[in-house]
Amino acid sequence: MLNDLALETAVRVPLPLPVAAPEEATQEDCLARAGVCRLLAGAFIEEPSAAFIDALRQPESLHSLEEAGLRFEKDFTTPDTAALCEALSIEYSTLFTASGGFPPVESVRLTGRYQQEPLFAVKETYKRAGFELGKGRFFVFEDQLGVELTFIAGLLERCAAALGAGDPAEYRRQERELKRFWTVHLGKWVRGYARLIERAAEQSFYREMARLLGDFAEAEIFALRLRIDDQDKGRLVVPKSEVKVEFNPDEPVCGACPGSK
């Protein structure tokens, strides 16, 4: 798991569900925003479990989601849990893991390839912050959307703890980390990606979660007073970037190798 963070999908919807941060952050506000991050992480980290679905379909949870502007259709509210889980598993595979899909991975969305510079950068960020990715139900890269959202949730929870302890210096330190992560990572790709998934999804669950993701990201970036270009732009196809190989001038080349003649 991420140290200090639970990577498992959340099964409790925060009430009320905010989509904007006020100028003067409070402990309650930070925890509510963290709850939204964990909810979204649960939607995108892996195929939803029966427990996750059942929790979301509780009347109080649906009411909270409706207050945030989400409108789930009968394809989400009507089927029994087993049938819905099956349908969402198929949709998850189609959208995120199958060939021709749109993997929710920063490296892929920005470079067209897995395990590129964004992956190594987030790993360093997690290490510096004292977070560590452990094993979940499925393997995920550190720059996967659900993991990045879970990290943001952890930073917000640290902000809340600092406010609760009356430690403004620690709050400002954690807020700087929060702003940095949005600027260097999530802010670059998540807004365009959310629009893409909202267009591509057939199940109202993923369509509405993508809409919430985009709205929440826009609200956070605005509230944190950040200016970040959307490099994803919701592209259907991301061109593969050139693979950079570091050249070692001391390494022999063909014709210079012993025994090559």
Helices and strands as residue ranges (DSSP letters): H 27-44, H 50-56, H 59-67, H 74-77, H 81-92, I 93-97, H 106-111, H 117-129, H 145-164, H 168-181, I 182-186, H 187-200, H 204-223
